[in-house]
Amino acid sequence: MRVRGGCGAVERPAVGLLLAVLCAAAAAAEAAKVNKHKPWIETTYHGIVTENDDKVLLDPPLIALDKDAPLRYADSFEVTFTKEGEICGFRIHGQNVPFEAVMLDKSTGEGVIRAKDKLDCELQKEHTFTIQAYDCGEGPDGTNMKKSHKATVHIQVNDVNEYSPVFKEKSYKATVIEGKKYDSIMKVEAVDADCSFQFSQICSYEIVTPDVPFSIDKDGNIKNTEKLNYSKERMYKLTVTAYDCGKNRASEDVLVKINIKPTCKPSWQGFNKRIEYEPGTGSLALFPSVRLETCEEPITSIQASIEVETNHIGKGCDRDTYSEKSLHRLCGASTGTVELLPAPSSATNWTVGLPTDNGHDSDQVFEFNGTQAIKVPEGVVSTSLKDPFTVSVWMRHGPGGREKETILCNSDKTEMNRHHYSLYVHNCRLVLLLRQDPTESENYKPAEFHWKLDQVCDKEWHHYVLNIEFPAVALFVDGASFEPFLVTEDYPLHASKIETQLTIGACWQDLSGHDNDTETVSEPLTGGSARMTQYFRGNLAGLMIRSGKLENKKVIDCLYTCKEGLDVQLPEEVASAVKVEFNPNQSSLTLEGDDIESFEKVMQHISYLNSRQFPTPGIRHLRVTTTVKCFNEETCISVPDAEGYVMVLQPEEPKISLSGIDHFARGAADFESAEGVTLFPELRIVSTITREVEAEAEGEDDPTVQETVVSEEIMHNLDMCEVTVVGDDLDGDHESLEVDLAQVQQRGLEISSSNVGMVITGVNTMANYEQVLHLIRYRNWHTEALFDRKFKLVCSELNGRYVSNDFKVEVNVIHTANPMEHANNAMWQPQFINQVKHASVDLSGHNLANTHQASVVPSAATIVIVVCVSFLVFMIILGVFRIRAAHQRTMRDQENGKENEMDWDDSALTITVNPMETYEDQHSSEEEEEEEEESEDGEEEDDITSAESESSEDEEGAEQEDQQGANRQQQLEWDDSTLTY
């Protein structure tokens, strides 16, 4: 039999038939190995898993099908092929999915989903992700693998009752009136942390305490089962527990206290009459536990007014007591502001003599009693009425007479008595007179603006701001805008060269006989040629004129806003149930509502706030006025006013300390240089407060426990530092105090100087004040007669409420001789001179500093060293001359054969006078004390050379003779009769 290769032709028919069958089967097998179809799964699955378990029950079950799977035939004949059509696995898609898919049977495509870790229903109740099936591909390498579509899987985590109920409050309190039965006295509430509705719900509450006349329902409402008697029991203490719907009991029972009150009286309960406020603690709740007792009357509406009285504090309330100019700067009005009523000082002395409120806890207030007025010096106000400008003032004024009372007036100095502009009060009206300068057109123009205001005559402080931009004038009183009710017109003023006089508290009027061409001057006064008229009766403060840009509403509100007042933070659940309204300075508020519970919650959130770092201490009276209406819209019950007070405690006063170098010396050239001498190079400003702290003790009743005082450094602002000259005033011809104005302005400060010193003003940090004070220099370009200068520095806060110590600095001028004047004398000392001993000067209290890099140089000690070195050079030269003289005498003795007395040739010698005699005479008393100290210590020995030791005894004797009467300017004669060579 011959068989051709492969499935070709054969010679025998039987063999060919068998080969054909085998070839057909092989071809069918090859065709079956091709992976044509994708696996198929459901589009959506829903599963349930119990927390703390990993088994997921899916609906429908997770089964994947593939059309490539082989067909099953009869048992007698079954064809089995390779892995094509089998499901190899499932793949989960999603981030941080806590599940995994596990393949159970590849041939059937069955799988399950399991949790990787234990699940927590309280963290996440549901999980959603996608899953995809994939087959095993073709051949042993799994090529041409097919994936199914992605199906969405939703798995819900079933809860396990693992948590017990917990009460929201640690304890509950309630108050009831005796003799009444309540439907609900109070409600207790517990919560359960389980995630499911079944296990998180509280199904029942139970009163554990036996034999009490109270019951509790499933919602936690407690009521009394019988009428209560105050005389029998004044307070009941109940223990209450809770159960969730899984029968778990509360982890801890809660204590409920029910107070019994005798006979109902409508009033505010839990109202504290004295409330202490400690400065710097922020908001303080005034009524944290207040409750309105209405005696079970059916209430339809409640209205309450809460008022804190601050009229006796400052100008109506507690504000920063800085100068008005500083307050304008803080509020944004930093340029062009002129203060017309400043605190009396050397630079602003026109307010001296006016009665003032000198208390450091309040503002600078000036009193005008109808007989006093002041004239503002020329040059203080340079406001041009053609430009927009602003006038602001604090005023307290009561009902007056029919006469005009002038606040501010600018009138002619002499002759015509014309009022150019003025601000005055007349019959409880505020009037601004503003006459225009001469113009080409002589038409009528607005001249007087009238406002009728209750505030003018109510004897209370009010803040007035007039924004003037002719012909419009806007008035703000306590931040509220008012329009003039009357505006009168007048001709412009006639051209004139008469100077004007600006006055406060009255109007300047010349009584030389000329008539007044305005209506603002009262009847002429008799006697004299010039008088004040239209005197003001009341109090003024903070009178300012600001030229240029008009002050905006934000600045006005800032100037008026109080630093203390009432505040309320409304809870969200009651914000819409109660209406709240404040007055402008937040000293009072009104509440309106119809729900008592919401009303009480708002009352409990009302607080007092004082934002000042150092508030004004004292009492602020507090009053609550309440009106309650019933269904018939009438006042059914009367709630008495609740009165108390807030006691603002005394703030711990800061102690401002100035320290640094208080005594130093510089050379005269340093004072005469362009830089001068820095007065406060190492100045430090530190503020501390003192607190009393109770020391710790072993036992509570230890009688030895005492309070200890602790000093604590704090930071706050300063508003002024003043440098004054101690002694004679500065002579502008040859001395001055100087500072870099650019550096001062860069730090937001202002500076003014005079012949008595320098004043730095402005509210700023202590660090900025330190930096500016470091820049102050003293110059003197005529130091020949100057030996020392003394200065004093004082800093303050809150317009002088807190003042630092007086820091005094003394600077000494070091005068040195011209080094070229005695150049030759230093090389040629006289041969006969008495030895002069110089005692060292004690300069421990002085700091002698070099002008370069502020290095310290002890000037007196330097002088002593120079003298000693000069004396040493002199003694060396003297020794050389002695040796030379001895040699000459020996030679003459040998030549003449006899001893002759040596004659000293001093024709070429000069006498050098000690340049420090003047300095030593000035400090002779100081040197004598130091010499006595050195003699007691036995430390007067000087270092001398061998040449000096040979003649020390004779030189000491010569020194004594010289100190007793020898003249330093005469030639000295040396006695060498006892010398040996």
ZIVEN-V34366 format. One record per residue. RES is the residue in three letters. OMEGA is omega as a letter, one per 30 degrees, with the letter a starting at -180 (none if undefined). Layout:
res=<RES,RES>
omega=<OMEGA,OMEGA>
This chain:
res=<MET,ARG,VAL,ARG,GLY,GLY,CYS,GLY,ALA,VAL,GLU,ARG,PRO,ALA,VAL,GLY,LEU,LEU,LEU,ALA,VAL,LEU,CYS,ALA,ALA,ALA,ALA,ALA,ALA,GLU,ALA,ALA,LYS,VAL,ASN,LYS,HIS,LYS,PRO,TRP,ILE,GLU,THR,THR,TYR,HIS,GLY,ILE,VAL,THR,GLU,ASN,ASP,ASP,LYS,VAL,LEU,LEU,ASP,PRO,PRO,LEU,ILE,ALA,LEU,ASP,LYS,ASP,ALA,PRO,LEU,ARG,TYR,ALA,ASP,SER,PHE,GLU,VAL,THR,PHE,THR,LYS,GLU,GLY,GLU,ILE,CYS,GLY,PHE,ARG,ILE,HIS,GLY,GLN,ASN,VAL,PRO,PHE,GLU,ALA,VAL,MET,LEU,ASP,LYS,SER,THR,GLY,GLU,GLY,VAL,ILE,ARG,ALA,LYS,ASP,LYS,LEU,ASP,CYS,GLU,LEU,GLN,LYS,GLU,HIS,THR,PHE,THR,ILE,GLN,ALA,TYR,ASP,CYS,GLY,GLU,GLY,PRO,ASP,GLY,THR,ASN,MET,LYS,LYS,SER,HIS,LYS,ALA,THR,VAL,HIS,ILE,GLN,VAL,ASN,ASP,VAL,ASN,GLU,TYR,SER,PRO,VAL,PHE,LYS,GLU,LYS,SER,TYR,LYS,ALA,THR,VAL,ILE,GLU,GLY,LYS,LYS,TYR,ASP,SER,ILE,MET,LYS,VAL,GLU,ALA,VAL,ASP,ALA,ASP,CYS,SER,PHE,GLN,PHE,SER,GLN,ILE,CYS,SER,TYR,GLU,ILE,VAL,THR,PRO,ASP,VAL,PRO,PHE,SER,ILE,ASP,LYS,ASP,GLY,ASN,ILE,LYS,ASN,THR,GLU,LYS,LEU,ASN,TYR,SER,LYS,GLU,ARG,MET,TYR,LYS,LEU,THR,VAL,THR,ALA,TYR,ASP,CYS,GLY,LYS,ASN,ARG,ALA,SER,GLU,ASP,VAL,LEU,VAL,LYS,ILE,ASN,ILE,LYS,PRO,THR,CYS,LYS,PRO,SER,TRP,GLN,GLY,PHE,ASN,LYS,ARG,ILE,GLU,TYR,GLU,PRO,GLY,THR,GLY,SER,LEU,ALA,LEU,PHE,PRO,SER,VAL,ARG,LEU,GLU,THR,CYS,GLU,GLU,PRO,ILE,THR,SER,ILE,GLN,ALA,SER,ILE,GLU,VAL,GLU,THR,ASN,HIS,ILE,GLY,LYS,GLY,CYS,ASP,ARG,ASP,THR,TYR,SER,GLU,LYS,SER,LEU,HIS,ARG,LEU,CYS,GLY,ALA,SER,THR,GLY,THR,VAL,GLU,LEU,LEU,PRO,ALA,PRO,SER,SER,ALA,THR,ASN,TRP,THR,VAL,GLY,LEU,PRO,THR,ASP,ASN,GLY,HIS,ASP,SER,ASP,GLN,VAL,PHE,GLU,PHE,ASN,GLY,THR,GLN,ALA,ILE,LYS,VAL,PRO,GLU,GLY,VAL,VAL,SER,THR,SER,LEU,LYS,ASP,PRO,PHE,THR,VAL,SER,VAL,TRP,MET,ARG,HIS,GLY,PRO,GLY,GLY,ARG,GLU,LYS,GLU,THR,ILE,LEU,CYS,ASN,SER,ASP,LYS,THR,GLU,MET,ASN,ARG,HIS,HIS,TYR,SER,LEU,TYR,VAL,HIS,ASN,CYS,ARG,LEU,VAL,LEU,LEU,LEU,ARG,GLN,ASP,PRO,THR,GLU,SER,GLU,ASN,TYR,LYS,PRO,ALA,GLU,PHE,HIS,TRP,LYS,LEU,ASP,GLN,VAL,CYS,ASP,LYS,GLU,TRP,HIS,HIS,TYR,VAL,LEU,ASN,ILE,GLU,PHE,PRO,ALA,VAL,ALA,LEU,PHE,VAL,ASP,GLY,ALA,SER,PHE,GLU,PRO,PHE,LEU,VAL,THR,GLU,ASP,TYR,PRO,LEU,HIS,ALA,SER,LYS,ILE,GLU,THR,GLN,LEU,THR,ILE,GLY,ALA,CYS,TRP,GLN,ASP,LEU,SER,GLY,HIS,ASP,ASN,ASP,THR,GLU,THR,VAL,SER,GLU,PRO,LEU,THR,GLY,GLY,SER,ALA,ARG,MET,THR,GLN,TYR,PHE,ARG,GLY,ASN,LEU,ALA,GLY,LEU,MET,ILE,ARG,SER,GLY,LYS,LEU,GLU,ASN,LYS,LYS,VAL,ILE,ASP,CYS,LEU,TYR,THR,CYS,LYS,GLU,GLY,LEU,ASP,VAL,GLN,LEU,PRO,GLU,GLU,VAL,ALA,SER,ALA,VAL,LYS,VAL,GLU,PHE,ASN,PRO,ASN,GLN,SER,SER,LEU,THR,LEU,GLU,GLY,ASP,ASP,ILE,GLU,SER,PHE,GLU,LYS,VAL,MET,GLN,HIS,ILE,SER,TYR,LEU,ASN,SER,ARG,GLN,PHE,PRO,THR,PRO,GLY,ILE,ARG,HIS,LEU,ARG,VAL,THR,THR,THR,VAL,LYS,CYS,PHE,ASN,GLU,GLU,THR,CYS,ILE,SER,VAL,PRO,ASP,ALA,GLU,GLY,TYR,VAL,MET,VAL,LEU,GLN,PRO,GLU,GLU,PRO,LYS,ILE,SER,LEU,SER,GLY,ILE,ASP,HIS,PHE,ALA,ARG,GLY,ALA,ALA,ASP,PHE,GLU,SER,ALA,GLU,GLY,VAL,THR,LEU,PHE,PRO,GLU,LEU,ARG,ILE,VAL,SER,THR,ILE,THR,ARG,GLU,VAL,GLU,ALA,GLU,ALA,GLU,GLY,GLU,ASP,ASP,PRO,THR,VAL,GLN,GLU,THR,VAL,VAL,SER,GLU,GLU,ILE,MET,HIS,ASN,LEU,ASP,MET,CYS,GLU,VAL,THR,VAL,VAL,GLY,ASP,ASP,LEU,ASP,GLY,ASP,HIS,GLU,SER,LEU,GLU,VAL,ASP,LEU,ALA,GLN,VAL,GLN,GLN,ARG,GLY,LEU,GLU,ILE,SER,SER,SER,ASN,VAL,GLY,MET,VAL,ILE,THR,GLY,VAL,ASN,THR,MET,ALA,ASN,TYR,GLU,GLN,VAL,LEU,HIS,LEU,ILE,ARG,TYR,ARG,ASN,TRP,HIS,THR,GLU,ALA,LEU,PHE,ASP,ARG,LYS,PHE,LYS,LEU,VAL,CYS,SER,GLU,LEU,ASN,GLY,ARG,TYR,VAL,SER,ASN,ASP,PHE,LYS,VAL,GLU,VAL,ASN,VAL,ILE,HIS,THR,ALA,ASN,PRO,MET,GLU,HIS,ALA,ASN,ASN,ALA,MET,TRP,GLN,PRO,GLN,PHE,ILE,ASN,GLN,VAL,LYS,HIS,ALA,SER,VAL,ASP,LEU,SER,GLY,HIS,ASN,LEU,ALA,ASN,THR,HIS,GLN,ALA,SER,VAL,VAL,PRO,SER,ALA,ALA,THR,ILE,VAL,ILE,VAL,VAL,CYS,VAL,SER,PHE,LEU,VAL,PHE,MET,ILE,ILE,LEU,GLY,VAL,PHE,ARG,ILE,ARG,ALA,ALA,HIS,GLN,ARG,THR,MET,ARG,ASP,GLN,GLU,ASN,GLY,LYS,GLU,ASN,GLU,MET,ASP,TRP,ASP,ASP,SER,ALA,LEU,THR,ILE,THR,VAL,ASN,PRO,MET,GLU,THR,TYR,GLU,ASP,GLN,HIS,SER,SER,GLU,GLU,GLU,GLU,GLU,GLU,GLU,GLU,GLU,SER,GLU,ASP,GLY,GLU,GLU,GLU,ASP,ASP,ILE,THR,SER,ALA,GLU,SER,GLU,SER,SER,GLU,ASP,GLU,GLU,GLY,ALA,GLU,GLN,GLU,ASP,GLN,GLN,GLY,ALA,ASN,ARG,GLN,GLN,GLN,LEU,GLU,TRP,ASP,ASP,SER,THR,LEU,THR,TYR>
omega=<a,a,l,a,l,a,a,a,l,a,a,a,a,l,l,l,l,l,l,l,a,l,l,l,l,l,l,l,l,l,a,a,a,a,a,a,l,l,a,l,l,a,a,l,l,a,l,l,l,a,a,l,a,a,l,l,a,l,f,l,a,l,l,l,l,a,l,a,a,l,l,l,a,a,a,a,l,l,l,a,a,a,l,a,l,l,a,a,l,l,a,l,l,a,l,l,a,a,l,l,a,l,l,a,a,a,l,a,a,l,l,l,a,l,l,l,l,a,l,a,a,l,l,a,a,l,l,l,l,a,a,l,l,a,a,l,a,l,a,a,l,a,a,l,a,l,l,l,l,l,a,a,l,a,l,l,l,a,l,a,a,a,l,l,l,a,a,a,l,l,a,l,l,l,l,l,a,l,l,l,a,l,l,l,a,l,l,a,l,l,l,a,l,a,a,l,a,a,a,a,l,a,a,l,a,l,a,a,a,l,l,a,a,l,a,a,a,l,l,l,a,l,l,a,l,l,a,a,a,a,a,a,a,l,l,l,a,l,a,l,a,l,l,a,l,l,l,a,a,a,l,l,a,l,l,l,l,l,l,a,l,l,a,l,l,a,l,l,l,a,l,a,l,l,a,l,l,a,l,a,l,a,l,l,a,a,a,a,a,l,a,l,a,l,l,l,l,a,l,a,l,l,a,l,l,a,l,a,l,a,a,a,l,l,l,l,a,l,l,a,l,l,a,l,l,l,l,l,l,a,l,l,a,a,l,a,l,l,a,l,l,l,a,l,a,a,l,a,a,l,l,a,l,l,a,l,a,l,a,a,a,a,l,a,l,a,l,a,l,l,a,l,a,l,l,a,l,l,l,a,l,a,l,a,l,a,l,l,a,l,l,a,l,a,l,a,l,l,a,l,a,a,l,l,a,l,a,a,l,a,l,l,a,l,a,l,l,l,a,l,l,l,a,l,a,l,l,l,l,a,l,l,a,a,a,l,a,l,l,l,a,a,l,l,l,a,a,l,a,l,l,a,l,a,a,a,a,l,l,l,l,a,a,l,l,l,a,l,a,g,a,l,l,a,l,l,a,l,a,a,l,l,l,l,a,l,l,a,l,l,l,a,l,l,a,l,a,l,a,l,l,a,l,l,l,l,l,a,l,a,a,l,a,l,l,a,l,a,a,a,a,a,l,l,a,l,l,a,l,a,l,l,a,a,l,l,a,a,l,l,l,l,a,l,a,a,l,a,l,l,l,a,a,l,l,l,l,a,a,a,l,l,l,l,l,l,l,l,a,l,a,a,a,a,a,a,a,l,a,l,l,l,a,a,l,l,l,l,l,l,l,l,l,l,a,a,l,l,l,l,l,l,a,a,l,a,l,a,l,a,l,l,l,a,l,a,l,a,l,a,a,a,l,l,a,l,a,l,a,a,a,l,l,l,a,l,l,l,a,l,l,a,l,l,l,l,l,a,l,l,l,a,l,l,a,a,l,a,l,l,a,a,l,a,l,l,a,a,l,l,a,a,a,l,a,a,l,a,a,a,a,a,l,l,a,l,a,l,a,l,l,a,a,a,l,a,a,a,a,a,a,a,a,a,l,l,l,a,a,l,a,a,l,l,l,a,l,l,l,l,a,l,a,l,l,a,a,l,l,l,a,a,a,l,a,l,a,l,l,a,l,l,l,a,l,l,l,a,l,a,l,a,l,a,l,l,a,a,l,a,l,l,a,a,l,l,l,l,l,a,l,l,l,a,a,a,l,l,l,a,l,a,a,a,a,l,l,l,a,l,l,a,l,l,a,l,l,l,l,l,l,a,a,l,l,l,a,a,l,l,l,l,a,l,a,a,l,a,a,a,a,a,a,a,l,a,a,l,l,a,a,l,l,l,l,l,a,l,l,a,l,a,a,l,a,l,a,a,l,l,a,l,l,l,a,l,l,a,a,l,l,l,l,a,l,l,a,l,l,l,l,l,l,a,l,l,l,l,l,l,l,l,l,l,l,l,l,l,l,l,l,l,l,a,a,l,l,l,l,l,a,l,a,l,a,a,a,a,l,l,l,l,a,a,a,a,a,l,a,l,a,a,a,a,l,a,a,l,a,l,l,l,a,l,l,a,a,a,a,a,l,l,a,l,l,l,l,a,a,a,a,a,a,a,l,l,l,l,l,l,a,a,a,a,a,a,a,a,l,a,a,a,a,l,a,a,a,a,l,a,none>
